[in-house]
């Protein structure tokens, strides 16, 4: 089958999630570096966001749609479980991460560290204003992962592929790293994910905040 062309920057959490899904499914793909609002993202996504994909003449945007496409197209283990309850739990956590966790932990907390408005120095005022929201998110996931090895139960699902990249970067900033280090469920989950072949195979090059 023709390889899927995936466009985006490898350090993007949504791009990383999508790449994890490709590896889990054994789906052939080629990552083509592309910035938001440039090149293929500008042509395919109405707002120029990443990731986007081309599969022959078929184009698609939004990470969730891309993952759903390959989940149905390829024979690897399902990213969304066939069991109705497990599937609903996976979809619940995916929706929560995309709609809430990404905003609190990535857009408002991590980006001021890694991509501050003034290059070379984290945006301390913005970071400190958003620490409570970030902490609340980690408390929510700790409560879940203390009781379950994965977000949707005992097996890996697409929900875990959405959370793993965010936690990877949260381990690199002081406030969130301290929370994860003392949280049994979160720490165990991050260790489990760091050893998963699909996560290891797609991990972006090291990137430091500030």
Backbone as CSV, one residue per row, in Angstrom:
resi,resn,N_x,N_y,N_z,CA_x,CA_y,CA_z,C_x,C_y,C_z
1,UNK,0.843,-1.195,0.000,0.000,0.000,0.000,0.879,1.246,0.000
2,UNK,0.422,2.255,-0.699,1.159,3.523,-0.771,1.291,4.148,0.613
3,UNK,2.504,4.621,0.929,2.742,5.241,2.228,1.942,6.534,2.348
4,UNK,1.448,6.785,3.548,0.735,8.021,3.839,1.752,9.119,4.107
5,UNK,1.513,10.281,3.568,2.356,11.447,3.833,1.744,12.234,4.980
6,UNK,2.501,12.345,6.071,2.057,13.077,7.253,2.867,14.361,7.343
7,UNK,2.175,15.493,7.490,2.837,16.795,7.502,2.706,17.433,8.883
8,UNK,3.832,17.910,9.412,3.832,18.586,10.693,5.231,18.628,11.277
9,UNK,5.364,19.246,12.436,6.635,19.327,13.135,6.682,18.222,14.186
10,UNK,7.803,17.498,14.257,7.849,16.313,15.103,7.729,16.613,16.587
11,UNK,8.032,17.848,17.016,7.901,18.157,18.438,6.459,18.465,18.838
12,UNK,5.555,18.629,17.870,4.141,18.858,18.180,3.559,17.636,18.881
13,UNK,2.844,17.842,19.980,2.252,16.710,20.688,1.229,15.989,19.821
14,UNK,0.442,16.710,19.045,-0.557,16.068,18.195,0.097,15.292,17.051
15,UNK,1.175,15.813,16.506,1.911,15.079,15.477,2.513,13.815,16.083
16,UNK,3.077,13.933,17.262,3.681,12.774,17.924,2.623,11.705,18.202
17,UNK,1.469,12.114,18.708,0.382,11.167,18.936,0.034,10.410,17.658
18,UNK,-0.069,11.144,16.557,-0.425,10.523,15.289,0.638,9.536,14.846
19,UNK,1.891,9.881,15.043,2.982,8.973,14.669,2.969,7.712,15.534
20,UNK,2.678,7.860,16.827,2.533,6.683,17.687,1.459,5.769,17.117
21,UNK,0.343,6.352,16.705,-0.752,5.556,16.150,-0.323,4.819,14.887
22,UNK,0.425,5.487,14.004,0.913,4.836,12.795,1.757,3.611,13.129
23,UNK,2.656,3.751,14.085,3.537,2.639,14.450,2.737,1.517,15.096
24,UNK,1.815,1.856,15.979,0.985,0.838,16.620,0.231,0.006,15.581
25,UNK,-0.235,0.656,14.517,-1.016,-0.030,13.488,-0.156,-0.672,12.403
26,UNK,1.150,-0.398,12.416,2.004,-0.895,11.346,1.693,-0.236,10.017
27,UNK,1.257,1.013,10.065,0.859,1.740,8.864,2.060,2.447,8.245
28,UNK,2.333,2.242,6.961,3.476,2.924,6.337,3.195,4.420,6.181
29,UNK,4.163,5.217,6.610,3.986,6.669,6.492,5.346,7.331,6.345
30,UNK,5.307,8.552,5.857,6.497,9.393,5.758,6.165,10.719,6.417
31,UNK,6.980,11.111,7.410,6.779,12.414,8.039,7.489,13.465,7.210
32,UNK,6.738,14.461,6.791,7.297,15.556,6.009,7.202,16.830,6.840
33,UNK,8.351,17.372,7.287,8.312,18.553,8.149,7.543,19.698,7.506
34,UNK,6.646,20.277,8.277,5.849,21.402,7.790,5.385,22.216,8.981
35,UNK,5.535,23.520,8.878,5.094,24.408,9.949,3.610,24.731,9.798
36,UNK,2.949,25.070,10.906,1.555,25.515,10.791,1.434,26.705,9.838
37,UNK,0.355,26.697,9.069,0.005,27.793,8.162,0.987,27.962,7.010
38,UNK,1.759,26.913,6.728,2.680,26.928,5.600,2.520,25.632,4.807
39,UNK,2.730,25.696,3.528,2.750,24.502,2.697,1.476,23.689,2.786
40,UNK,1.632,22.377,2.969,0.488,21.468,2.982,-0.518,21.795,4.090
41,UNK,-0.081,22.114,5.312,-1.076,22.489,6.321,-1.949,23.658,5.882
42,UNK,-1.360,24.642,5.255,-2.138,25.785,4.789,-3.124,25.388,3.701
43,UNK,-2.750,24.406,2.888,-3.621,23.960,1.800,-4.740,23.045,2.279
44,UNK,-4.449,22.214,3.281,-5.396,21.163,3.666,-6.281,21.564,4.837
45,UNK,-5.697,22.175,5.876,-6.462,22.535,7.071,-7.037,23.941,6.918
46,UNK,-8.318,24.138,7.230,-8.910,25.477,7.099,-8.187,26.552,7.893
47,UNK,-7.555,26.159,9.015,-6.820,27.101,9.853,-5.312,26.907,9.771
48,UNK,-4.855,26.016,8.898,-3.424,25.794,8.716,-2.756,25.038,9.842
49,UNK,-3.510,24.258,10.620,-2.935,23.556,11.764,-2.305,22.229,11.352
50,UNK,-1.497,21.685,12.267,-0.860,20.384,12.055,-1.350,19.408,13.114
51,UNK,-1.371,18.096,12.735,-0.919,17.496,11.482,-2.013,17.479,10.420
52,UNK,-1.564,17.284,9.175,-2.455,16.965,8.070,-1.825,15.796,7.315
53,UNK,-2.606,15.133,6.448,-2.061,13.990,5.721,-2.580,13.938,4.293
54,UNK,-1.799,13.264,3.457,-2.216,12.908,2.104,-2.025,11.402,1.946
55,UNK,-3.016,10.751,1.383,-2.911,9.332,1.042,-3.405,9.198,-0.388
56,UNK,-2.478,9.295,-1.323,-2.857,9.395,-2.716,-3.596,10.704,-2.938
57,UNK,-4.814,10.605,-3.445,-5.610,11.806,-3.691,-6.427,12.219,-2.470
58,UNK,-6.413,11.384,-1.427,-7.223,11.651,-0.238,-6.449,12.504,0.749
59,UNK,-7.056,13.596,1.205,-6.422,14.462,2.196,-7.296,14.519,3.440
60,UNK,-6.653,14.773,4.580,-7.363,14.763,5.857,-6.641,15.670,6.832
61,UNK,-7.400,16.350,7.685,-6.800,17.151,8.753,-7.415,16.761,10.089
62,UNK,-6.756,17.178,11.174,-7.077,16.876,12.570,-6.559,15.489,12.944
63,UNK,-5.765,15.457,14.017,-5.114,14.219,14.445,-6.110,13.102,14.730
64,UNK,-7.225,13.405,15.363,-8.202,12.374,15.706,-8.767,11.727,14.447
65,UNK,-9.063,12.515,13.433,-9.580,11.972,12.181,-8.529,11.110,11.489
66,UNK,-7.274,11.561,11.507,-6.194,10.787,10.889,-6.034,9.445,11.598
67,UNK,-6.051,9.460,12.923,-5.903,8.214,13.685,-7.090,7.280,13.446
68,UNK,-8.291,7.835,13.344,-9.462,7.002,13.075,-9.362,6.358,11.695
69,UNK,-8.844,7.108,10.742,-8.682,6.583,9.377,-7.739,5.386,9.362
70,UNK,-6.567,5.534,9.967,-5.617,4.418,9.920,-6.076,3.262,10.801
71,UNK,-6.842,3.568,11.860,-7.339,2.495,12.713,-8.286,1.584,11.937
72,UNK,-9.064,2.164,11.039,-10.000,1.384,10.240,-9.334,0.750,9.021
73,UNK,-8.282,1.383,8.527,-7.681,0.941,7.273,-6.683,-0.190,7.453
74,UNK,-5.994,-0.222,8.592,-4.910,-1.179,8.793,-5.288,-2.233,9.836
75,UNK,-4.627,-3.377,9.758,-5.014,-4.548,10.540,-4.389,-4.633,11.930
76,UNK,-3.527,-3.716,12.289,-2.873,-3.793,13.594,-3.875,-3.738,14.735
77,UNK,-3.420,-3.889,15.978,-4.324,-3.867,17.128,-5.149,-2.585,17.159
78,UNK,-6.427,-2.685,17.512,-7.298,-1.499,17.461,-6.842,-0.404,18.420
79,UNK,-6.891,0.815,17.942,-6.579,1.967,18.794,-7.765,2.333,19.673
80,UNK,-8.963,2.071,19.175,-10.190,2.206,19.955,-10.744,0.803,20.160
81,UNK,-10.900,0.354,21.401,-11.300,-1.040,21.643,-12.662,-1.366,21.041
82,UNK,-12.885,-2.627,20.669,-14.192,-3.025,20.148,-15.282,-3.064,21.219
83,UNK,-14.893,-3.303,22.474,-15.859,-3.317,23.571,-16.473,-1.928,23.755
84,UNK,-17.796,-1.864,23.882,-18.497,-0.577,23.919,-18.061,0.292,25.093
85,UNK,-17.925,-0.299,26.281,-17.557,0.501,27.448,-16.120,0.994,27.360
86,UNK,-15.208,0.108,26.963,-13.809,0.517,26.831,-13.653,1.574,25.738
87,UNK,-14.395,1.419,24.647,-14.345,2.410,23.572,-14.846,3.762,24.051
88,UNK,-15.937,3.746,24.821,-16.489,5.002,25.337,-15.508,5.686,26.277
89,UNK,-14.820,4.903,27.120,-13.827,5.486,28.025,-12.670,6.096,27.243
90,UNK,-12.193,5.385,26.212,-11.110,5.931,25.391,-11.531,7.230,24.739
91,UNK,-12.737,7.251,24.150,-13.225,8.465,23.488,-13.416,9.598,24.490
92,UNK,-13.870,9.248,25.688,-14.039,10.263,26.737,-12.719,10.963,27.037
93,UNK,-11.654,10.174,27.260,-10.368,10.758,27.617,-9.728,11.483,26.435
94,UNK,-9.911,10.979,25.237,-9.392,11.688,24.058,-10.037,13.062,23.955
95,UNK,-11.353,13.099,24.089,-12.072,14.376,24.015,-11.603,15.336,25.104
96,UNK,-11.420,14.816,26.308,-10.982,15.657,27.421,-9.582,16.213,27.175
97,UNK,-8.682,15.374,26.707,-7.307,15.822,26.457,-7.270,16.883,25.365
98,UNK,-7.983,16.644,24.268,-7.968,17.592,23.152,-8.615,18.912,23.536
99,UNK,-9.742,18.838,24.261,-10.506,20.058,24.534,-10.019,20.825,25.755
100,UNK,-9.427,20.128,26.732,-9.112,20.765,28.013,-7.639,20.667,28.389
101,UNK,-7.084,19.455,28.360,-5.704,19.266,28.803,-4.718,19.992,27.896
102,UNK,-4.936,19.930,26.603,-4.033,20.604,25.674,-3.984,22.099,25.960
103,UNK,-5.132,22.702,26.220,-5.174,24.144,26.507,-4.443,24.470,27.794
104,UNK,-4.759,23.738,28.869,-4.194,24.051,30.184,-2.715,23.719,30.282
105,UNK,-2.322,22.577,29.717,-0.955,22.103,29.925,0.002,22.466,28.803
106,UNK,-0.484,22.527,27.587,0.395,22.813,26.451,0.335,24.284,26.074
107,UNK,-0.826,24.759,25.671,-0.934,26.130,25.152,-0.581,27.176,26.207
108,UNK,-1.054,26.999,27.437,-0.898,28.042,28.453,0.250,27.812,29.432
109,UNK,0.801,26.579,29.455,1.885,26.325,30.408,3.189,25.951,29.705
110,UNK,3.180,24.953,28.838,4.424,24.528,28.196,4.932,25.522,27.156
111,UNK,4.053,26.051,26.352,4.522,26.960,25.301,5.248,28.188,25.851
112,UNK,4.808,28.785,26.975,5.587,29.897,27.530,6.988,29.498,27.995
113,UNK,7.201,28.207,28.232,8.544,27.713,28.546,9.356,27.489,27.272
114,UNK,8.812,26.744,26.350,9.566,26.316,25.172,9.588,27.350,24.058
115,UNK,8.536,28.164,23.965,8.456,29.173,22.903,7.986,30.501,23.492
116,UNK,8.798,31.098,24.389,8.385,32.355,25.024,8.344,33.508,24.029
117,UNK,7.553,34.510,24.359,7.441,35.679,23.486,8.785,36.381,23.338
118,UNK,9.556,36.439,24.435,10.907,36.997,24.391,11.893,35.830,24.364
119,UNK,12.553,35.572,23.253,13.443,34.406,23.140,14.508,34.382,24.229
120,UNK,14.746,33.175,24.759,15.836,32.995,25.714,15.427,32.995,27.153
121,UNK,14.190,33.407,27.458,13.752,33.455,28.849,12.296,33.046,28.930
122,UNK,11.972,32.060,29.762,10.570,31.662,29.927,9.703,32.840,30.352
123,UNK,8.450,32.826,29.932,7.488,33.868,30.283,6.934,33.554,31.676
124,UNK,7.669,34.002,32.715,7.338,33.598,34.076,5.930,34.032,34.492
125,UNK,5.509,35.209,34.121,4.188,35.682,34.541,3.098,34.785,33.978
126,UNK,3.218,34.436,32.726,2.211,33.579,32.097,2.260,32.167,32.663
127,UNK,3.462,31.668,32.901,3.612,30.326,33.461,2.961,30.249,34.839
128,UNK,3.311,31.183,35.703,2.814,31.140,37.071,1.303,31.314,37.135
129,UNK,0.758,32.088,36.200,-0.692,32.269,36.164,-1.414,30.981,35.794
130,UNK,-0.718,30.104,35.095,-1.362,28.893,34.595,-0.963,27.619,35.343
131,UNK,-0.078,27.734,36.332,0.302,26.559,37.120,-0.909,25.911,37.796
132,UNK,-1.836,26.659,38.396,-2.984,25.990,39.042,-3.804,25.138,38.075
133,UNK,-4.025,25.614,36.861,-4.799,24.839,35.891,-4.037,23.592,35.466
134,UNK,-2.738,23.732,35.279,-1.914,22.577,34.931,-1.942,21.551,36.062
135,UNK,-1.810,22.023,37.295,-1.815,21.134,38.459,-3.149,20.389,38.557
136,UNK,-4.234,21.081,38.290,-5.555,20.452,38.337,-5.647,19.318,37.314
137,UNK,-5.112,19.534,36.127,-5.115,18.481,35.117,-4.325,17.265,35.585
138,UNK,-3.150,17.483,36.126,-2.344,16.353,36.584,-3.008,15.622,37.736
139,UNK,-3.710,16.337,38.589,-4.449,15.683,39.672,-5.535,14.761,39.107
140,UNK,-6.205,15.221,38.050,-7.257,14.420,37.420,-6.670,13.123,36.861
141,UNK,-5.549,13.229,36.161,-4.943,12.030,35.576,-4.329,11.125,36.639
142,UNK,-3.782,11.721,37.683,-3.254,10.898,38.772,-4.373,10.082,39.411
143,UNK,-5.514,10.702,39.624,-6.648,9.995,40.217,-7.066,8.807,39.361
144,UNK,-7.018,8.985,38.046,-7.384,7.884,37.155,-6.299,6.810,37.107
145,UNK,-5.055,7.223,36.960,-3.974,6.272,36.736,-3.509,5.577,38.011
146,UNK,-3.934,6.058,39.156,-3.724,5.303,40.398,-4.576,4.041,40.413
147,UNK,-5.692,4.075,39.682,-6.649,2.971,39.700,-6.620,2.134,38.430
148,UNK,-5.878,2.583,37.427,-5.899,1.901,36.133,-4.556,2.080,35.452
149,UNK,-4.035,1.011,34.857,-2.732,1.106,34.194,-2.771,2.039,32.995
150,UNK,-3.920,2.101,32.333,-4.100,2.956,31.161,-5.399,3.734,31.335
151,UNK,-5.588,4.753,30.541,-6.744,5.626,30.745,-8.068,4.906,30.570
152,UNK,-8.143,3.974,29.611,-9.410,3.297,29.338,-9.500,1.918,29.974
153,UNK,-8.540,1.551,30.811,-8.590,0.241,31.451,-7.236,-0.421,31.522
154,UNK,-7.187,-1.703,31.196,-5.963,-2.485,31.345,-5.113,-2.545,30.083
155,UNK,-5.582,-1.950,28.996,-4.866,-2.033,27.722,-4.646,-0.653,27.117
156,UNK,-3.584,-0.542,26.345,-3.243,0.694,25.646,-4.312,1.035,24.611
157,UNK,-4.678,2.312,24.555,-5.594,2.812,23.529,-5.069,4.142,22.992
158,UNK,-5.795,4.683,22.041,-5.417,5.976,21.471,-5.395,7.073,22.540
159,UNK,-6.211,6.946,23.561,-6.204,7.941,24.641,-4.826,8.062,25.266
160,UNK,-4.151,6.951,25.466,-2.805,6.967,26.054,-1.799,7.606,25.104
161,UNK,-2.015,7.417,23.802,-1.134,8.044,22.811,-1.301,9.557,22.802
162,UNK,-2.448,10.054,23.229,-2.641,11.502,23.353,-1.994,12.048,24.625
163,UNK,-2.048,11.279,25.695,-1.514,11.787,26.963,0.007,11.680,27.044
164,UNK,0.580,10.613,26.498,2.018,10.372,26.663,2.903,11.524,26.198
165,UNK,2.686,12.110,25.012,3.561,13.225,24.605,3.472,14.434,25.529
166,UNK,2.271,14.720,26.019,2.113,15.870,26.918,2.894,15.639,28.204
167,UNK,2.774,14.450,28.778,3.511,14.158,30.010,5.015,14.148,29.776
168,UNK,5.436,13.723,28.603,6.870,13.742,28.277,7.429,15.155,28.430
169,UNK,6.736,16.135,27.862,7.226,17.513,27.953,7.013,18.100,29.341
170,UNK,5.954,17.693,30.017,5.730,18.187,31.380,6.815,17.720,32.344
171,UNK,7.483,16.637,32.023,8.590,16.173,32.857,9.839,17.047,32.703
172,UNK,9.826,17.968,31.770,10.995,18.806,31.503,10.876,20.205,32.098
173,UNK,9.767,20.513,32.726,9.593,21.826,33.343,9.415,21.641,34.851
174,UNK,9.950,22.539,35.666,10.111,22.248,37.098,8.824,21.999,37.865
175,UNK,7.825,22.849,37.690,6.607,22.689,38.493,5.904,21.366,38.187
176,UNK,5.747,21.078,36.904,5.044,19.849,36.525,5.899,18.608,36.778
177,UNK,7.206,18.707,36.580,8.088,17.565,36.844,8.018,17.158,38.310
178,UNK,7.950,18.132,39.205,7.866,17.836,40.637,6.568,17.103,40.961
179,UNK,5.471,17.528,40.331,4.185,16.880,40.573,4.221,15.435,40.093
180,UNK,4.730,15.222,38.887,4.781,13.872,38.325,5.673,12.965,39.171
181,UNK,6.791,13.497,39.619,7.744,12.686,40.385,7.147,12.154,41.677
182,UNK,6.242,12.894,42.280,5.664,12.440,43.546,4.276,11.803,43.377
183,UNK,3.859,11.609,42.126,2.544,11.023,41.833,2.730,9.601,41.331
184,UNK,2.285,8.637,42.103,2.553,7.233,41.788,1.971,6.825,40.434
185,UNK,0.714,7.153,40.191,0.071,6.748,38.948,0.683,7.407,37.730
186,UNK,0.915,8.698,37.804,1.519,9.419,36.685,2.934,8.946,36.410
187,UNK,3.704,8.756,37.467,5.091,8.322,37.286,5.146,6.938,36.651
188,UNK,4.310,6.032,37.129,4.286,4.681,36.558,3.851,4.717,35.093
189,UNK,2.881,5.551,34.787,2.397,5.656,33.404,3.487,6.203,32.486
190,UNK,4.176,7.258,32.911,5.220,7.830,32.060,6.351,6.836,31.840
191,UNK,6.683,6.071,32.870,7.728,5.052,32.711,7.272,3.972,31.738
192,UNK,6.017,3.563,31.857,5.468,2.543,30.964,5.463,3.038,29.521
193,UNK,5.062,4.260,29.327,4.998,4.815,27.973,6.394,5.009,27.378
194,UNK,7.354,5.405,28.211,8.710,5.644,27.693,9.355,4.363,27.185
195,UNK,8.873,3.215,27.657,9.407,1.933,27.220,8.603,1.313,26.079
196,UNK,7.490,1.899,25.725,6.658,1.338,24.660,7.337,1.560,23.306
197,UNK,7.474,0.521,22.482,8.209,0.659,21.223,7.704,1.776,20.318
198,UNK,6.388,1.965,20.228,5.854,3.007,19.345,6.224,4.408,19.827
199,UNK,6.312,4.577,21.136,6.689,5.879,21.705,8.184,6.116,21.516
200,UNK,8.966,5.099,21.777,10.425,5.224,21.605,10.803,5.488,20.155
201,UNK,10.122,4.817,19.236,10.458,4.932,17.813,10.115,6.298,17.240
202,UNK,9.209,7.026,17.886,8.739,8.301,17.345,9.141,9.491,18.189
203,UNK,9.897,9.267,19.252,10.254,10.378,20.167,11.050,11.448,19.441
204,UNK,10.625,12.696,19.540,11.349,13.794,18.871,12.718,14.009,19.488
205,UNK,13.590,14.704,18.788,14.895,15.049,19.370,14.717,15.856,20.650
206,UNK,15.700,15.803,21.545,15.598,16.544,22.810,15.360,18.029,22.576
207,UNK,14.516,18.596,23.425,14.230,20.016,23.345,14.152,20.548,24.759
208,UNK,14.818,21.655,25.027,14.875,22.217,26.368,14.034,23.490,26.457
209,UNK,13.385,23.717,27.607,12.618,24.949,27.771,13.506,26.172,27.901
210,UNK,12.951,27.307,27.513,13.674,28.567,27.703,14.563,28.941,26.560
